[in-house]
Amino acid sequence: MRARLLALLVVTGCGEAPKECVPVVDVGALQAEELLFTESGALVSARTDEGPTCDVVEFDTTAVRIARLEAGVQTEIAAFANACWPSVVSFGDTLHAVWSGDCLEDDAADDIFYAHADGDGTGDWSAPVNLTSGYESALGRRASAPSLAISSDRLLAIAYVSREGAFTSPGEIRTAVLGDGALEAPPVTSLSVPGAEYGCQRPEIIVGPGGELHVMSECTTDVADPSMMHWATNASGDWIQQVVGAGGGGGLTVDGSGVVHGVFVDAEGVYVVRHDGALSDAFRVAATSSYPRARIAAHGSGVVVAFSVENQLWVASSDDGIEYSSPCRHDPEVERLDESETTALVSLAGDPSGGPPALGYDHEKGCDLDSEP
């Protein structure tokens, strides 16, 4: 398998000798959607707990669980019931978290919720606040999949999916700024595809160096059409939307020079794009043999991209966000023991102190479908 994948992994470079990859810290199989370093250097994870992972077992509840990682041990510091899709950021010693109550089709809490705690999340958490009820559930809409971002001067912003009625209705991305535990103004539509059958999903948001907001989301006009990655920003004062390429997934980050970077994927590779006053063309970091999963994180004045394909993890890095190293294979701490087990990238966190980024992943054992539940 390794030889076959290496043969299929084609790196697009700039014609120079390959650069070395930035080393990463393997934090293990966290099954966590979010991973971040706080300003004090603490490592925090957030995940959706859906109970058993086997498809044959149905679940009727979900919970968001936030944990602190020290010496390879996760210690839970918060749990929120009937919740999913968490997003967490930190400022000073305060940890901020948002999540969706739209987790199950019969769940009535179709809104975005917010809470915070001092001590890097180890203090008492504030009571959860419903941020969007007046704009979403009260009007018969569903809000889900939030993404939270914060700037160096504490501008806290959120992006989420808003749908009218059923979960299968077209989704648009709405954006708002938070202040004192509430939205400062009604959310605005920052990204949408008029006439789309499915619309946009799973947005990522980041605050740029001038306080402008950048949003990236995978949007689909028709289930038979390929997904397109869209980018929207209000840097000009109005929300401007652009298509950056076919594909989906990915994430956003801001490097130490204030340049915004994004990563996304399609069935043939991993791509990066940057916004430094204007949006660049997409650049392929690696061509792959199947649809990968990818994340991006700042590392000094550059960035690190991590992706997984066919149960293998890979890392590529750039000192300037323009020229990238050849991808380096990362062997996870947890080994696959048989073909029924799967390993896939989930999270990547940049260390603001300049240390190596932290990489977390899913590692699931296969289910014996013939055994009794």
C-alpha positions as CSV (number, residue, x, y, z in Angstrom):
1,M,0.0,0.0,0.0
2,R,2.7,2.5,0.9
3,A,4.6,1.9,-2.4
4,R,1.4,2.3,-4.4
5,L,0.5,5.6,-2.6
6,L,4.0,7.0,-3.0
7,A,3.7,6.3,-6.7
8,L,0.4,8.1,-6.9
9,L,1.4,11.1,-4.7
10,V,2.7,13.7,-7.2
11,V,4.1,16.9,-5.6
12,T,3.8,20.2,-7.5
13,G,6.7,22.4,-6.5
14,C,8.6,25.5,-7.7
15,G,11.5,23.7,-9.4
16,E,13.9,24.0,-6.5
17,A,15.3,21.3,-4.2
18,P,12.5,20.1,-1.8
19,K,12.4,21.8,1.5
20,E,12.2,19.9,4.8
21,C,8.8,19.6,6.4
22,V,8.2,21.3,9.7
23,P,8.0,18.6,12.5
24,V,4.6,18.1,14.2
25,V,3.6,16.9,17.7
26,D,1.5,13.8,17.4
27,V,-1.2,14.1,20.1
28,G,-2.8,10.8,19.2
29,A,-6.2,9.6,18.2
30,L,-8.4,12.3,19.7
31,Q,-11.6,11.9,17.5
32,A,-11.7,15.7,18.0
33,E,-13.0,18.3,15.5
34,E,-11.1,21.1,17.1
35,L,-7.6,21.4,18.5
36,L,-5.9,24.6,19.7
37,F,-3.1,26.1,21.8
38,T,-4.2,28.7,24.3
39,E,-2.0,31.8,24.9
40,S,-0.5,30.1,27.9
41,G,0.5,27.1,25.9
42,A,-2.2,24.7,27.1
43,L,-3.6,22.3,24.4
44,V,-7.4,22.0,24.2
45,S,-9.6,19.7,22.2
46,A,-13.3,19.7,21.4
47,R,-15.3,16.9,19.9
48,T,-18.8,15.7,19.3
49,D,-19.6,12.5,21.3
50,E,-22.0,10.4,19.4
51,G,-21.7,7.3,21.5
52,P,-20.9,4.0,19.7
53,T,-19.0,4.5,16.4
54,C,-20.4,1.4,14.6
55,D,-23.0,2.2,11.9
56,V,-25.2,-0.6,13.1
57,V,-25.7,1.1,16.4
58,E,-28.2,4.0,16.3
59,F,-27.8,6.9,18.7
60,D,-30.5,9.4,19.9
61,T,-28.3,11.9,21.7
62,T,-25.1,13.8,21.2
63,A,-22.8,15.9,23.4
64,V,-19.9,18.3,23.0
65,R,-16.9,17.5,25.2
66,I,-14.0,19.9,25.7
67,A,-10.8,18.5,27.2
68,R,-7.3,19.7,28.2
69,L,-4.3,17.6,27.0
70,E,-1.3,17.2,29.2
71,A,1.4,14.5,29.0
72,G,-0.8,12.6,26.6
73,V,-3.8,12.5,28.9
74,Q,-7.1,14.2,28.2
75,T,-8.9,15.7,31.1
76,E,-12.5,16.8,30.4
77,I,-13.1,20.4,31.4
78,A,-16.6,20.9,30.0
79,A,-19.5,18.9,28.5
80,F,-22.7,20.2,26.9
81,A,-25.6,17.9,26.3
82,N,-27.7,17.8,23.1
83,A,-24.9,19.5,21.3
84,C,-22.6,19.0,18.3
85,W,-20.2,20.7,15.9
86,P,-18.1,22.6,18.5
87,S,-15.7,25.4,17.7
88,V,-13.4,26.9,20.3
89,V,-10.9,29.8,20.5
90,S,-9.0,31.5,23.3
91,F,-8.0,35.0,24.2
92,G,-5.9,35.7,27.3
93,D,-6.8,32.9,29.7
94,T,-10.5,32.8,28.5
95,L,-11.7,29.9,26.4
96,H,-14.7,30.7,24.2
97,A,-16.9,27.9,22.7
98,V,-19.9,27.7,20.3
99,W,-21.8,24.7,19.2
100,S,-24.9,23.7,17.4
101,G,-28.1,22.3,18.9
102,D,-29.2,21.1,15.5
103,C,-27.8,17.6,15.9
104,L,-30.8,15.3,15.3
105,E,-33.7,15.7,12.9
106,D,-36.2,15.8,15.8
107,D,-34.2,18.2,17.9
108,A,-36.1,21.4,18.6
109,A,-33.0,23.4,19.6
110,D,-32.0,24.4,16.1
111,D,-29.8,27.3,17.1
112,I,-26.2,28.2,17.9
113,F,-25.1,28.3,21.6
114,Y,-22.2,30.0,23.3
115,A,-20.3,29.7,26.7
116,H,-16.9,30.7,28.1
117,A,-14.6,30.0,31.0
118,D,-11.4,31.5,32.4
119,G,-8.3,29.6,33.4
120,D,-8.0,28.2,29.8
121,G,-11.4,26.6,30.3
122,T,-10.7,25.0,33.7
123,G,-12.7,27.7,35.6
124,D,-16.5,27.8,36.0
125,W,-18.2,27.9,32.6
126,S,-20.9,30.5,32.0
127,A,-24.4,29.3,31.4
128,P,-25.0,28.5,27.7
129,V,-26.6,31.3,25.8
130,N,-28.7,30.9,22.7
131,L,-27.2,33.3,20.2
132,T,-29.5,32.9,17.3
133,S,-33.1,32.1,18.4
134,G,-34.5,35.4,17.4
135,Y,-33.0,35.1,13.9
136,E,-33.3,31.3,13.3
137,S,-35.6,28.9,15.2
138,A,-38.2,31.6,16.1
139,L,-38.6,32.2,12.4
140,G,-38.7,28.5,11.5
141,R,-35.1,28.3,10.4
142,R,-32.3,25.9,11.4
143,A,-28.8,27.0,12.4
144,S,-25.9,24.6,12.5
145,A,-22.2,24.0,12.0
146,P,-20.7,27.1,13.6
147,S,-17.2,28.3,13.2
148,L,-15.7,30.7,15.7
149,A,-12.7,33.1,15.3
150,I,-11.0,35.8,17.4
151,S,-8.5,38.5,16.6
152,S,-5.5,39.8,18.5
153,D,-7.7,42.7,19.8
154,R,-10.5,40.4,20.8
155,L,-12.9,40.8,17.9
156,L,-15.0,37.6,18.2
157,A,-16.8,36.5,15.1
158,I,-19.0,33.6,14.1
159,A,-20.1,32.0,10.9
160,Y,-22.8,29.2,10.6
161,V,-25.2,27.5,8.2
162,S,-28.7,28.8,8.1
163,R,-31.5,26.8,6.4
164,E,-35.2,27.4,6.0
165,G,-37.1,24.4,7.3
166,A,-35.7,20.9,6.6
167,F,-32.1,20.0,6.9
168,T,-32.1,19.2,3.2
169,S,-33.1,22.7,2.2
170,P,-30.4,25.0,0.7
171,G,-28.0,26.4,3.2
172,E,-26.6,29.9,3.3
173,I,-23.7,31.1,5.5
174,R,-24.5,33.8,8.0
175,T,-21.9,35.8,9.9
176,A,-22.1,37.9,13.1
177,V,-19.8,39.6,15.7
178,L,-20.2,38.6,19.4
179,G,-19.9,41.0,22.3
180,D,-20.7,40.3,26.0
181,G,-22.2,36.9,25.3
182,A,-24.6,38.0,22.6
183,L,-24.6,39.0,19.0
184,E,-23.8,42.7,18.5
185,A,-26.1,43.0,15.5
186,P,-28.4,40.6,13.5
187,P,-26.4,38.1,11.4
188,V,-25.9,38.9,7.8
189,T,-25.7,36.5,4.8
190,S,-22.0,36.5,3.8
191,L,-22.1,33.6,1.4
192,S,-24.9,31.9,-0.6
193,V,-25.5,30.3,-4.0
194,P,-28.9,31.5,-5.4
195,G,-31.0,28.7,-6.8
196,A,-28.8,26.0,-5.3
197,E,-30.6,22.8,-4.4
198,Y,-28.3,22.0,-1.5
199,G,-26.4,25.3,-0.9
200,C,-23.4,25.8,1.4
201,Q,-22.1,23.8,4.4
202,R,-19.5,23.7,7.2
203,P,-18.1,27.2,7.0
204,E,-14.7,28.3,8.3
205,I,-14.1,31.9,9.5
206,I,-11.0,33.8,10.4
207,V,-10.4,37.5,11.3
208,G,-7.8,39.2,9.1
209,P,-5.1,41.7,10.3
210,G,-7.4,44.7,9.8
211,G,-10.4,43.2,11.5
212,E,-12.0,42.1,8.3
213,L,-13.7,38.7,8.2
214,H,-12.9,35.9,5.8
215,V,-15.3,32.9,5.3
216,M,-14.7,29.8,3.3
217,S,-17.4,27.2,2.6
218,E,-18.1,24.2,0.3
219,C,-21.2,24.9,-1.8
220,T,-23.2,22.7,-4.2
221,T,-25.7,23.9,-6.7
222,D,-27.1,20.4,-7.5
223,V,-26.4,17.0,-5.9
224,A,-25.3,15.8,-9.3
225,D,-22.8,18.7,-9.7
226,P,-19.3,18.8,-8.1
227,S,-18.9,20.9,-4.9
228,M,-17.2,24.3,-5.3
229,M,-15.2,26.0,-2.6
230,H,-16.3,29.6,-2.1
231,W,-14.5,32.4,-0.3
232,A,-16.2,35.6,1.0
233,T,-14.7,38.7,2.7
234,N,-15.9,42.0,3.9
235,A,-12.5,43.6,3.5
236,S,-13.9,46.2,1.1
237,G,-16.8,47.1,3.5
238,D,-19.3,44.9,1.6
239,W,-19.3,41.1,1.4
240,I,-17.6,40.0,-1.8
241,Q,-17.9,36.3,-2.8
242,Q,-15.5,34.4,-5.1
243,V,-15.1,30.8,-6.2
244,V,-11.7,29.5,-5.5
245,G,-12.0,26.0,-7.1
246,A,-13.8,22.7,-7.3
247,G,-13.7,20.8,-4.0
248,G,-14.5,21.1,-0.3
249,G,-13.3,20.5,3.2
250,G,-10.3,22.3,4.5
251,G,-9.8,25.3,6.8
252,L,-8.4,28.8,7.3
253,T,-5.5,30.4,9.2
254,V,-3.6,33.7,9.5
255,D,0.2,33.6,9.5
256,G,2.5,35.9,11.6
257,S,2.6,38.4,8.8
258,G,-1.1,38.8,8.7
259,V,-1.7,36.9,5.5
260,V,-4.8,34.7,5.4
261,H,-4.4,31.2,4.0
262,G,-6.9,28.5,3.1
263,V,-6.7,24.8,2.2
264,F,-9.3,22.7,0.4
265,V,-9.3,19.3,-1.4
266,D,-10.9,17.5,-4.3
267,A,-10.7,13.9,-5.6
268,E,-7.2,14.6,-7.1
269,G,-5.3,16.7,-4.6
270,V,-4.8,19.2,-1.8
271,Y,-4.8,23.0,-2.7
272,V,-3.9,26.2,-0.9
273,V,-5.0,29.8,-1.5
274,R,-3.9,33.0,0.1
275,H,-5.5,36.4,0.7
276,D,-2.9,39.3,0.9
277,G,-5.0,42.3,-0.1
278,A,-6.5,40.1,-2.9
279,L,-7.3,36.4,-3.3
280,S,-4.6,34.4,-5.1
281,D,-5.2,31.5,-7.5
282,A,-5.3,28.1,-6.0
283,F,-2.0,26.2,-5.9
284,R,-1.8,22.4,-5.7
285,V,0.4,21.2,-2.8
286,A,0.0,17.5,-3.7
287,A,-1.9,15.3,-6.1
288,T,-3.4,12.3,-4.5
289,S,-5.1,9.1,-5.6
290,S,-8.4,9.7,-3.7
291,Y,-10.3,12.4,-1.9
292,P,-8.1,13.5,1.1
293,R,-8.9,15.3,4.3
294,A,-6.8,18.4,5.1
295,R,-6.2,21.1,7.7
296,I,-4.0,24.2,7.8
297,A,-2.3,26.0,10.7
298,A,0.0,29.0,11.0
299,H,3.7,28.4,11.9
300,G,5.6,31.7,12.4
301,S,5.5,33.6,9.1
302,G,4.6,30.5,7.2
303,V,2.0,27.7,7.3
304,V,1.7,23.9,7.8
305,V,-0.7,21.8,5.8
306,A,-1.6,18.3,7.0
307,F,-3.8,15.8,5.1
308,S,-4.8,12.2,5.2
309,V,-5.4,9.8,2.3
310,E,-5.9,6.0,2.3
311,N,-5.2,5.8,6.1
312,Q,-1.9,7.6,5.8
313,L,-1.0,11.1,7.2
314,W,1.1,13.6,5.4
315,V,2.5,17.0,6.2
316,A,3.8,19.9,4.0
317,S,5.0,23.3,5.1
318,S,6.0,26.7,3.8
319,D,8.2,29.4,5.3
320,D,6.4,32.1,3.4
321,G,3.1,30.6,2.4
322,I,4.1,30.5,-1.3
323,E,6.7,27.8,-1.8
324,Y,5.9,24.5,-0.1
325,S,8.0,21.5,0.9
326,S,7.4,18.1,-0.6
327,P,4.8,16.3,1.6
328,C,6.4,14.1,4.3
329,R,4.7,11.0,5.6
330,H,3.8,11.1,9.3
331,D,3.5,7.7,11.0
332,P,0.9,8.1,13.8
333,E,1.5,6.9,17.3
334,V,-1.4,4.5,16.9
335,E,-0.8,1.8,14.3
336,R,-3.5,0.1,12.2
337,L,-3.5,-3.6,13.1
338,D,-5.8,-4.8,10.4
339,E,-7.6,-3.6,7.3
340,S,-10.8,-2.9,9.2
341,E,-9.2,-0.1,11.1
342,T,-9.2,3.5,9.7
343,T,-7.0,6.5,10.4
344,A,-7.9,10.0,9.2
345,L,-6.8,13.5,9.9
346,V,-9.2,15.5,12.0
347,S,-7.4,18.5,13.6
348,L,-4.2,20.6,13.4
349,A,-3.2,23.4,15.8
350,G,-0.5,26.0,15.3
351,D,1.5,26.9,18.4
352,P,1.6,30.8,18.9
353,S,4.8,30.5,20.9
354,G,6.6,29.1,17.8
355,G,6.7,25.5,18.8
356,P,5.8,22.7,16.4
357,P,2.1,22.4,15.4
358,A,0.0,19.7,17.1
359,L,-1.7,17.0,14.9
360,G,-4.7,14.9,16.0
361,Y,-6.6,12.3,14.1
362,D,-9.3,9.7,14.1
363,H,-8.5,6.1,14.6
364,E,-11.4,3.7,14.6
365,K,-11.4,0.0,14.9
366,G,-13.6,-1.9,12.5
367,C,-17.0,-3.2,13.6
368,D,-17.9,-6.9,13.7
369,L,-21.3,-6.8,12.0
370,D,-22.0,-10.4,13.0
371,S,-21.5,-9.9,16.7
372,E,-24.4,-9.1,19.1
373,P,-24.7,-5.4,19.9
